[in-house]
Amino acid sequence: MAMRAANRELAAYRPGVGIMLLSRDGLAFVGRRIRMPPDMPKWQMPQEGIDLDETPREAALRELIEEIGTGRADIVAESHGWFCHDVPEEIAQGLLGAQYRGNRQKWFLMRFTGTDADINLATEHPEFDAWKWVSPEQLPELVVSFMRRLYLDVVCEFRPLWSGDAGS
C-alpha cells in the first residue's frame, strides 16, 4: 500500500533532466527563458522533460541541442539521485498543462567543448532569448524562488567536480 502511494506521489512530478554546462573557465551557462510569468526571474540552466523512449542521458544530450543549438559538450557526471521541486499553480496550469505539480529531474554536469559562437538560441522551438556564463555559486541567486533549493542542491553535488577558479 505504501509503495502505491509513493508511486502516485512520484507520478505528480514530470520526469526531466537538467544540465549544468561549464565553460573551460569553470563558468556555468544560464539562459533567459522566453516563456515565464512577467514578475518572475527568467534565468535558468537548460532543463526539460524526458521522452518516453529515451534514457535521462539521451534526453540531456537532446535537450542541449534543442535549447542552445549545439551538442558540443562532454558529460562529466550524473547526479546520484533525482531532484524534485514543486512549481506555483500558475505554472503547473500553464507550462505543465495541469498534469503535474512539479518536476523530478536527473541532473548532468557537462563540460562545453565548443566556442561561444557555437551557441545558437535560434533553434526550431526557442526556449531562451539571451544567455551568459556565470559563476556556479551565483546560480541560486538568479533563478525563481521555487527553484532555489534545487539549484543549491545541484551546485552542492557538483561543486567538487568543477575548478575552483570559477568567477575569479
Disulfide bonds with the S-S distance in Angstrom:
none
